[in-house]
Amino acid sequence: MCQTGKTKGEDYIQCQVKAIMPNMNLVEAKKFVESVPKTLKENVPKEEAEKLMKTLKDLGATVVLE
């Protein structure tokens, strides 16, 4: 489990990405965050995509839904 004690910053963003992608470990989440732009999820229902978009935008990400 990710517990940085922070609500902003790269460590927090990595933990949030890991929460969105539970099969990803922290090292993979760190590499993912450091190598954006990337596709986080594909073929998800519109409601889930909008929820993810809000979460990521709240973290300061630029999000494109296709």
C-alpha positions as CSV (number, residue, x, y, z in Angstrom):
1,M,0.0,0.0,0.0
2,C,1.1,3.5,-0.8
3,Q,1.4,5.9,2.1
4,T,3.5,8.9,1.4
5,G,1.8,11.3,3.8
6,K,1.7,13.8,0.9
7,T,-1.2,14.9,-1.1
8,K,0.9,16.4,-4.0
9,G,4.1,15.7,-5.8
10,E,5.5,12.9,-7.8
11,D,5.4,10.2,-5.0
12,Y,1.7,10.9,-4.5
13,I,1.0,10.8,-8.3
14,Q,2.8,7.4,-8.5
15,C,0.7,6.1,-5.7
16,Q,-2.5,7.2,-7.4
17,V,-1.4,5.6,-10.7
18,K,-0.8,2.4,-8.7
19,A,-4.2,2.6,-7.2
20,I,-5.8,3.0,-10.6
21,M,-3.7,0.1,-12.0
22,P,-3.5,-2.4,-9.1
23,N,-1.4,-4.9,-11.1
24,M,1.3,-2.3,-11.4
25,N,4.0,-2.2,-8.7
26,L,5.5,1.0,-7.4
27,V,8.6,0.7,-9.7
28,E,6.3,0.3,-12.7
29,A,4.1,3.2,-11.6
30,K,7.2,5.4,-11.2
31,K,8.4,4.5,-14.7
32,F,4.9,5.1,-16.1
33,V,4.7,8.6,-14.5
34,E,8.1,9.5,-15.8
35,S,7.4,8.4,-19.4
36,V,4.1,10.2,-20.1
37,P,2.3,10.7,-22.4
38,K,1.0,7.1,-22.2
39,T,-2.3,5.3,-22.4
40,L,-3.5,4.3,-18.9
41,K,-6.5,2.3,-19.8
42,E,-8.4,1.3,-23.0
43,N,-11.9,0.1,-23.8
44,V,-13.5,1.2,-20.5
45,P,-17.0,2.4,-20.0
46,K,-17.6,6.1,-20.4
47,E,-18.4,6.6,-16.7
48,E,-15.2,4.9,-15.6
49,A,-13.2,6.9,-18.1
50,E,-14.7,10.2,-16.9
51,K,-14.0,9.2,-13.2
52,L,-10.4,8.4,-14.2
53,M,-10.1,11.7,-16.1
54,K,-11.3,13.7,-13.1
55,T,-8.8,11.9,-10.8
56,L,-5.9,12.5,-13.1
57,K,-6.9,16.1,-13.8
58,D,-7.0,16.7,-10.1
59,L,-3.4,15.5,-9.9
60,G,-2.5,18.1,-12.6
61,A,-2.4,15.7,-15.6
62,T,-3.5,16.6,-19.1
63,V,-6.0,13.9,-20.1
64,V,-7.4,13.0,-23.6
65,L,-10.3,10.7,-24.0
66,E,-10.5,9.0,-27.4
